[in-house]
Amino acid sequence: MTNHPLRLGIFGVGRMGLVHLENLARLARDGEIDLVAIGDRFQPTLAEAGARLGQWGTPRAASEVLQFATPEAMADQCPLDACVVASRTEDHARDTLCLAGRGIRVLVEKPLAGSVAEAASFCAALGDACHDLVQIAFQRHYDNAALAAMRWVAGGRIGALQQSHHVLQDKNPTPANYQSSGITADMAIHLIFEAMAFHNFELPLSVQALRFMAPHYQDRAGEGANVVHAFCQWADGSLAHLWGSRINNTGYDNGFKLIGTAGRIDVGEFVGDFGPVTARLWTGTGDGEPRGVLREALTFDMTPTTPDQPDFHARYAAAYAGELDGFLRRVRDGRPGEPGLDIGWKTMLVAELAERSSREGGRQFRLVMADGSPPRSAADALTLVQDAGSSPAAPLSLR
Ligand SMILES: NC(=O)c1ccc[n+]([C@@H]2O[C@H](COP(=O)([O-])OP(=O)(O)OC[C@H]3O[C@@H](n4cnc5c(N)ncnc54)[C@H](O)[C@@H]3O)[C@@H](O)[C@H]2O)c1
């Protein structure tokens, strides 16, 4: 248990990092934390973040918040308790290892690493004793509408889950200079997280996917596709359909449907720019009771947004604030990050196999080890993707 205000840093202050930085500035003004350092490899991004910090205001003058071009310098020169990592995906593993390897708690943006091989190398280099230091920034874990659905499912309101359908559609292409490890690992991984959350984070038994490039689209991140449909099936036969797309010009679209033996849940119908997020519970199957009765309907406000906020801000601003609060509570109480590292490598495993399937005409991958057991570690995940034909990553080590 820590009583002093936690000393926080953030490394990577681009589009997503600024969302976290604004929340950190607010927490610093509220006396919850001491924001001591910001960092970025790309000097123009760091300068812009410093200027924004000056506008938002913190108890320290913006000029007293130290600025760093590498996570090593930040970790070596600042006595940090915790740090947010929102650098490019290709840098997540090495940045997180640099910080967590020195005992600093880390909230790292999704995905955990650039590949399963890199995630496995990261987990091995970090060592089991340090795994609890890391939390993966899957903000849906802290979204109020998703939490309502989670309560209904846990309370048995829809019976046994049979199928689910998850949608994420961006309204704009990826920004200029954005680095992506593929449409599935970059964006549909949110849907993988969401679907797995309703299966207690058990890995699916099989994964397959198809990808397409629909007109009219500027593929600035070189992903080679702007629509992906992935299917995950669990050992009990239940199925999830994931639909990721970068081409919904009319607005950010995000929602899911859960269909069970006794009811269904609908979260987040499309509401353009912007309306309330809905969560609806229906029960009754006509078996001695009326079919399809709306039992509960909740609405959650989106967050008013400004043109300089990213597209996903209105829908998830409250969840981003919630995940940071959750992270800090866990740091103060000495509890492991949630979602933790295991969910980091599991979601990456599903994403990488789905991406590979989509590039191989929908080939089905089974997530089963040679002895018939499910993968239990990032090292097992690496074995599976190597069997599927992926090459190993260069080993990571603490610098
Ligand atoms: N959880 C979410 O909802 C969510 C949303 C968006 C992004 N993300 C994740 O956050 C991470 C950062 O994404 P982002 O949207 O902030 O990306 P971004 O491109 O805005 O910034 C990421 C990094 O790239 C650097 N960068 C930008 N332009 C550069 C250039 N020309 N040369 C070199 N470096 C450059 C930035 O300085 C920054 O460190 C990614 O891993 C992404 O997956 C998560």
Ligand as a Chemical Component Dictionary entry (heavy atoms), coordinates in Angstrom:
data_LIG
# 
_chem_comp.id                   LIG 
_chem_comp.type                 NON-POLYMER 
_chem_comp.pdbx_formal_charge   0 
_chem_comp.three_letter_code    LIG 
# 
loop_
_chem_comp_atom.comp_id 
_chem_comp_atom.atom_id 
_chem_comp_atom.alt_atom_id 
_chem_comp_atom.type_symbol 
_chem_comp_atom.charge 
_chem_comp_atom.model_Cartn_x 
_chem_comp_atom.model_Cartn_y 
_chem_comp_atom.model_Cartn_z 
_chem_comp_atom.pdbx_ordinal 
LIG N1  N1  N 0  -7.076 1.792  -26.784 1  
LIG C1  C1  C 0  -7.481 2.454  -27.853 2  
LIG O1  O1  O 0  -8.659 2.689  -28.069 3  
LIG C2  C2  C 0  -6.451 2.965  -28.811 4  
LIG C3  C3  C 0  -6.781 3.921  -29.768 5  
LIG C4  C4  C 0  -5.777 4.385  -30.614 6  
LIG C5  C5  C 0  -4.491 3.903  -30.543 7  
LIG N2  N2  N 1  -4.216 2.954  -29.603 8  
LIG C6  C6  C 0  -2.856 2.407  -29.502 9  
LIG O2  O2  O 0  -1.995 3.432  -29.020 10 
LIG C7  C7  C 0  -0.721 3.335  -29.625 11 
LIG C8  C8  C 0  -0.371 4.688  -30.191 12 
LIG O3  O3  O 0  -1.286 5.018  -31.219 13 
LIG P1  P1  P 0  -1.601 6.524  -31.644 14 
LIG O4  O4  O 0  -2.945 6.543  -32.227 15 
LIG O5  O5  O -1 -1.266 7.430  -30.519 16 
LIG O6  O6  O 0  -0.527 6.701  -32.799 17 
LIG P2  P2  P 0  0.350  7.988  -33.197 18 
LIG O7  O7  O 0  0.899  7.663  -34.536 19 
LIG O8  O8  O 0  -0.430 9.245  -33.038 20 
LIG O9  O9  O 0  1.507  8.028  -32.106 21 
LIG C9  C9  C 0  2.248  6.870  -31.785 22 
LIG C10 C10 C 0  3.730  7.199  -31.758 23 
LIG O10 O10 O 0  4.181  7.395  -33.087 24 
LIG C11 C11 C 0  5.037  8.520  -33.092 25 
LIG N3  N3  N 0  5.067  9.166  -34.420 26 
LIG C12 C12 C 0  4.054  9.846  -35.010 27 
LIG N4  N4  N 0  4.479  10.307 -36.216 28 
LIG C13 C13 C 0  5.751  9.885  -36.366 29 
LIG C14 C14 C 0  6.724  10.028 -37.386 30 
LIG N5  N5  N 0  6.458  10.706 -38.516 31 
LIG N6  N6  N 0  7.923  9.433  -37.188 32 
LIG C15 C15 C 0  8.203  8.749  -36.068 33 
LIG N7  N7  N 0  7.323  8.580  -35.063 34 
LIG C16 C16 C 0  6.119  9.143  -35.217 35 
LIG C17 C17 C 0  4.467  9.443  -32.057 36 
LIG O11 O11 O 0  5.435  10.370 -31.656 37 
LIG C18 C18 C 0  4.074  8.464  -30.985 38 
LIG O12 O12 O 0  5.147  8.164  -30.120 39 
LIG C19 C19 C 0  -0.796 2.234  -30.684 40 
LIG O13 O13 O 0  -0.155 1.091  -30.193 41 
LIG C20 C20 C 0  -2.286 1.952  -30.839 42 
LIG O14 O14 O 0  -2.575 0.598  -31.056 43 
LIG C21 C21 C 0  -5.145 2.496  -28.739 44 
# 
loop_
_chem_comp_bond.comp_id 
_chem_comp_bond.atom_id_1 
_chem_comp_bond.atom_id_2 
_chem_comp_bond.value_order 
_chem_comp_bond.pdbx_ordinal 
LIG N1  C1  SING 1  
LIG C1  O1  DOUB 2  
LIG C1  C2  SING 3  
LIG C2  C3  SING 4  
LIG C2  C21 DOUB 5  
LIG C3  C4  DOUB 6  
LIG C4  C5  SING 7  
LIG C5  N2  DOUB 8  
LIG N2  C6  SING 9  
LIG N2  C21 SING 10 
LIG C6  O2  SING 11 
LIG C6  C20 SING 12 
LIG O2  C7  SING 13 
LIG C7  C8  SING 14 
LIG C7  C19 SING 15 
LIG C8  O3  SING 16 
LIG O3  P1  SING 17 
LIG P1  O4  DOUB 18 
LIG P1  O5  SING 19 
LIG P1  O6  SING 20 
LIG O6  P2  SING 21 
LIG P2  O7  DOUB 22 
LIG P2  O8  SING 23 
LIG P2  O9  SING 24 
LIG O9  C9  SING 25 
LIG C9  C10 SING 26 
LIG C10 O10 SING 27 
LIG C10 C18 SING 28 
LIG O10 C11 SING 29 
LIG C11 N3  SING 30 
LIG C11 C17 SING 31 
LIG N3  C12 SING 32 
LIG N3  C16 SING 33 
LIG C12 N4  DOUB 34 
LIG N4  C13 SING 35 
LIG C13 C14 SING 36 
LIG C13 C16 DOUB 37 
LIG C14 N5  SING 38 
LIG C14 N6  DOUB 39 
LIG N6  C15 SING 40 
LIG C15 N7  DOUB 41 
LIG N7  C16 SING 42 
LIG C17 O11 SING 43 
LIG C17 C18 SING 44 
LIG C18 O12 SING 45 
LIG C19 O13 SING 46 
LIG C19 C20 SING 47 
LIG C20 O14 SING 48 
# 
